[in-house]
Amino acid sequence: MARILFGVFQETGHWNATFAVAKALRARGHEVKYLAMEDRAAPIQREGFETLPLMAEHFPRGFEERFDERARHFGPVRGFIEGFRLMARARAAFD
């Protein structure tokens, strides 16, 4: 039995593309988990897979709501810039 960890782009469409393979691997007795931002874990968990937090110190639960709030507060352009700064800091930590 192998332990398999999927780490894909944090969008539902990207996870959907892996679920058939992940289910086949699980059916063969392998342990399958996914890396996911806490705010994005629900679609994976609905498919019956365990998630491990992805960079929880940079993307804690509620991150997306705060990101959206910045966009509303600063307006679309400034909100995008502020959000980009948050993502750049997280990317630097990931690298």
N, C-alpha and C positions, 0 to 999 in steps of 0.2 A: 504494500500500500504506500502510495506517495502522498505528500502534502503539497497541494497546489494553491498558489496565491495569485489571483488575477489583480492586476493593477492597470486599469485602463482610464482613458479620459473620463472625467466626471459628468457624463451626460447619459441619460437613459438609453438613447439609441446605441451608444457604444457598449453598454452592458448587455442590451438585448442580443447583440450579435454574439455574445459569449455564452449565453445561457444554455443553448442546446449542447454545446461541447462540455460545459461544466456539469450538466445533468448526466450526460453519458459517462463522464469520468467518475462522478459520485456513484452511479449505478454499478460501476466496476469496483467499488470499494475504496476509492481514493477520497481523501479529505480535501474539500474545496472551500476556499474562503476568498473574500474580496477586500481590497483596500478601498475605503470610501470616506469622503468628508461626512461628518456626522449628520449634517443637514441633507445629505443626498443618499443616505443608506437605505431608506424605506423601500424603494423598488427592488433592491437586491434581497432584502429580508423577506419581502412578499414572495419571492421565488424560492424561499426556503434556505438561503445561504447565510452563513455568519459573515459579519463584516468586522474588519479591524479599522480603527480610526486612522485616517490619513492626515498626518501632520496636525494633530489636534491642537497643538499650541498656536498654530497659525489659523486654523479653520475650526474653532470650537463651535459647539451647538449654538445656533443663533447667528452665525457669521453672515449668512446670506441676507437675513433680515436687516442686520446692521449695514451691510453693503447697499441694500436697496434704500434704506433710510438716508444714507449719505447722498445717494443720487437725488432723492426727493428734496433734501435740505439744500444741497449745493446747486441743483439744476442739472440737466443732462450732461453738459460738457464738463463742468467742474466735478460732478459726481463720478463721471467716467475716469477722470484724471486721478481723483482720490482713490477710487477702486483699483485702478491700475497700480498705484503706489503700494497698496496692500498686497496685491498679487506679486509685485516685484520683490517685496520683502520675503514673501513666502517662497518664491522661486529661488532667491539667493540662499535661503536656508536649505532648501531641497538640494541645490547643487553642491 
